[in-house]
């Protein structure tokens, strides 16, 4: 493999990873422009090293050209896990983690000299990240957003109990505001909920009403 070919591969990987990373960066995701670029370039280099070692030593040893590159696929999972965050019943960062895994595969394809598949895959990933988000918003627009105001005793684990009940019902917490009333030892919880179409807000209120320590619950809209 010539030096010019190696430089071309690394440059192409840098460009493809950077393009996808810019989309993540524009949305202020945990992994953005630099992270995606580094993952793609690093994956390409891992593939280049793997192939180069195979070409050098396949006459003398039983070398596997995919051994080093294969570790990228499993190793990227640790990096992706760092972008996933769980807050109550809501999990975020899965798309960013999946994007990192996809970018790593793009880098491996570039390193292997499969330029067309790498470019097409990078464009498809970018298309999914940009336009599928709009489709998702339209689909989620069919869901109903409701607000609730809960007054409860300020005791440990109370917010977690509320989140668990809502999670079991398939209700997502889109926003939460907590206000503590020091004088009465009460906690005011303002919730914006993403309620599935098949579920009424009255059913949600009925389930929450059974929480121990709950003083009052009202609709906000």
C-alpha positions in Angstrom: 0.0 0.0 0.0 1.6 3.3 -1.1 1.9 6.3 1.1 -0.4 8.3 -1.1 -3.1 5.7 -0.8 -2.8 5.7 3.0 -3.0 9.5 3.1 -6.0 9.5 0.8 -7.8 6.9 3.0 -7.2 8.8 6.2 -8.3 12.1 4.6 -11.5 10.6 3.2 -12.3 9.1 6.6 -11.7 12.5 8.2 -14.0 14.2 5.8 -16.8 11.6 6.1 -16.6 11.4 9.8 -16.5 15.2 10.1 -19.6 15.7 7.9 -21.7 13.4 10.1 -20.1 14.9 13.3 -21.2 18.4 12.2 -24.8 17.3 12.3 -24.4 16.0 15.9 -22.4 19.1 16.9 -25.3 21.4 15.6 -27.6 19.6 18.1 -25.1 19.9 21.0 -24.9 16.1 21.4 -22.4 14.6 23.8 -20.3 13.3 20.9 -19.9 15.9 18.1 -17.6 17.0 15.3 -14.2 16.1 16.8 -15.4 12.8 18.3 -17.0 11.5 15.1 -14.0 12.6 13.1 -11.5 10.9 15.4 -13.5 7.7 15.5 -13.7 7.5 11.7 -10.0 8.3 11.2 -9.0 5.9 13.9 -11.1 3.1 12.5 -9.6 3.7 9.0 -6.1 3.5 10.5 -6.9 0.3 12.3 -8.0 -1.3 9.1 -4.9 0.0 7.2 -2.6 -1.4 9.9 -4.5 -4.7 9.9 -4.2 -5.1 6.1 -0.6 -3.9 6.0 0.5 -6.4 8.6 -1.3 -9.2 6.7 0.5 -8.3 3.4 3.8 -8.3 5.2 3.5 -11.5 7.2 1.0 -13.8 5.5 3.9 -15.8 3.9 5.3 -16.7 7.3 2.4 -16.7 9.7 -1.3 -17.5 9.5 -2.4 -13.8 9.8 -6.0 -12.7 9.9 -6.4 -9.3 8.2 -9.6 -8.6 10.1 -8.4 -9.3 13.6 -7.4 -5.7 14.5 -10.3 -4.2 12.7 -12.7 -6.5 14.5 -11.7 -5.0 17.8 -13.0 -1.6 16.6 -16.5 -2.9 16.4 -16.5 -4.2 20.0 -14.4 -1.4 21.4 -16.5 1.4 20.0 -19.3 0.1 22.3 -17.5 1.5 25.4 -17.3 4.9 23.8 -20.9 4.8 22.7 -22.0 3.8 26.2 -20.5 7.1 27.5 -23.0 9.1 25.4 -26.1 7.3 26.8 -27.7 8.9 29.7 -30.7 7.7 31.7 -33.0 10.2 33.6 -35.9 8.5 35.3 -37.8 6.6 32.6 -36.2 8.5 29.8 -33.0 7.3 28.0 -31.1 9.7 25.7 -28.0 9.4 23.6 -28.8 6.2 21.8 -28.8 7.8 18.4 -25.4 9.4 19.1 -24.1 6.0 20.2 -25.5 4.3 17.1 -24.0 7.0 15.0 -20.5 6.5 16.5 -20.8 2.8 15.7 -21.8 3.5 12.1 -19.0 6.0 11.7 -16.5 3.4 12.9 -17.8 1.0 10.2 -17.4 3.8 7.6 -13.8 4.2 8.7 -13.2 0.5 8.4 -14.6 0.5 4.9 -12.4 3.4 3.9 -9.4 1.7 5.3 -10.2 -1.5 3.4 -10.4 0.5 0.1 -14.2 0.2 -0.2 -14.7 3.8 -1.1 -18.1 3.7 -2.7 -19.8 1.7 0.1 -18.2 4.0 2.7 -19.4 7.2 0.9 -22.9 5.8 0.4 -23.1 4.7 4.0 -21.9 8.0 5.3 -24.5 9.8 3.2 -27.3 7.4 4.3 -26.3 8.0 8.0 -26.4 11.7 7.5 -29.8 11.4 5.7 -31.2 9.4 8.6 -29.9 11.8 11.2 -31.2 14.9 9.5 -34.5 13.9 7.8 -35.7 11.0 9.9 -35.7 13.4 12.9 -38.4 15.4 11.0 -40.4 12.3 10.3 -40.1 11.4 14.0 -41.3 14.8 15.1 -44.4 14.5 12.8 -45.1 11.1 14.2 -44.6 12.3 17.8 -46.9 15.2 17.0 -49.7 12.6 17.0 -49.1 12.1 20.7 -50.6 14.3 23.3 -48.6 16.5 25.7 -50.2 17.2 29.1 -49.1 19.2 32.1 -49.6 18.2 35.8 -48.8 19.9 39.0 -48.2 17.6 42.0 -47.9 18.6 45.6 -46.3 15.9 47.7 -44.3 15.5 50.9 -40.6 16.1 50.5 -39.3 12.6 51.2 -36.5 10.5 49.6 -37.3 8.6 46.5 -40.6 10.4 45.8 -39.7 11.7 42.3 -38.3 8.2 41.5 -41.6 6.6 42.4 -43.5 9.0 40.2 -41.1 8.4 37.3 -41.4 4.6 37.7 -45.2 4.7 37.6 -45.2 6.9 34.5 -42.6 4.7 32.8 -44.7 1.6 33.4 -47.7 3.3 31.7 -45.5 4.3 28.7 -45.7 8.0 29.6 -42.5 10.0 29.0 -41.5 13.0 31.1 -40.6 15.8 28.6 -39.8 18.3 31.3 -39.8 18.5 35.1 -39.5 21.4 37.5 -39.1 21.0 41.2 -39.9 23.6 43.9 -39.4 22.9 47.6 -41.5 24.7 50.2 -39.3 24.7 53.3 -42.1 25.9 55.7 -44.4 23.0 55.0 -41.9 20.3 54.0 -43.6 20.0 50.7 -42.3 19.4 47.2 -44.0 21.0 44.2 -43.5 19.0 41.0 -44.5 20.4 37.6 -44.5 17.8 34.9 -44.9 18.0 31.1 -45.9 14.5 29.9 -45.8 12.8 26.6 -49.0 10.7 26.8 -49.7 7.9 24.3 -52.9 8.5 22.2 -54.6 5.4 23.7 -54.1 6.7 27.3 -56.1 9.5 28.9 -54.7 12.0 31.3 -57.5 10.9 33.8 -55.9 7.4 33.8 -52.5 8.9 34.6 -53.9 11.0 37.4 -55.7 8.0 38.8 -52.5 6.0 38.9 -50.5 8.8 40.5 -53.2 9.6 43.1 -52.3 6.4 44.9 -48.8 7.5 45.7 -48.1 7.7 49.5 -47.5 11.3 50.6 -49.2 12.9 47.6 -51.2 16.0 48.8 -52.7 17.3 45.6 -52.6 16.8 41.9 -53.9 19.3 39.2 -53.9 19.6 35.5 -52.0 22.5 33.9 -53.6 22.3 30.5 
